[in-house]
Amino acid sequence: MSDTPPDRLSLDPRSPHYDEALISRGVGVRFKGQERTNVVEYCLSEGWIRIVAGKAVDRKGQPLTLTLKGPVEVWFEDTDNQA
């Protein structure tokens, strides 16, 4: 496997950008210089992350999300442990 994370990745299994193998490696996300642990989806080329908006859910029971724009850095956490 490559040590470079994909341009876009989602935790939602219904998304076309979902990849269980990559998620199982552990993906770290830094947004505007701060490490975030509540990221649901990200896009490096467009510079945004999607996070869960508290406990609110839509009418289908899915959590509501907010899209935040800014500089995004992504890395695999399993490669940090090997170094």
N, C-alpha and C positions, 0 to 999 in steps of 0.2 A: 504494500500500500504506500501511497505517496505521503510525505510529511507535510504537504501543503493542504490546508483545509479548502473546501469548495467555496466558490463565490457566493452561493446561497444555500442555506440549510434550514430545515424546519423540524420541529419536534412533533408536529401534528401528522399522524399516520395517513390522514386523508389528503395531504398536500403532495403535489408532484415533486417537491424538493425534499421529501423525507427520505432518509437513508439510515436504516437501523445499524448497519455496520460502522458507519462513521460516528454516530451518536454514542455507540458503546465504547468507542475509544476515549470519549470525554473531550468536549470542546470548551475551551475557555474564551470568553468574550470580554473585551475592554471597550467601553463606550465613553468618549470624551475624557479619556485618562482614568476612568474608574471601572474596576472589574465588576461585572454584573452577573448575577446568578439566576435571575428571573427572565431570561431571554427565551422567547418561544420560537422566533425566526429572525434571521439576519440576512443582509445582502451587502457584501463588501463594495461592489462596483457602484451601487446606487447610494451607499452611505446611510443605511437605516437599520434599526432593530425594532422588533415587535415584542412588547412585554405584556404580561397579564395585568389587567386593571382591577386589582383588589379581588373581592369575592363576587363581583357582579357577573351574571351569566345572561346569555341571550335566551330567546324563547325555545331554542332547541337544547338548552342546557350546556352549551359551550361557553367557556370563559370569554369575557370581552377583553379586547386587546387595544393597546395604544401603539402607534408608530412614532418613534423618535428619530430625528434626522441629525446626523453629525458623523465625525470620524469614528470608524469601527476597526478594531484589531481583533484577529481571531487566531487561535493556536490549538493544537492537539495537546491535551494534558498528559497522555501516555508518553510522548516524546520528551517531556520535561523530566520525568522520573528516570529515564534511561541515561541522561547526560550527567 
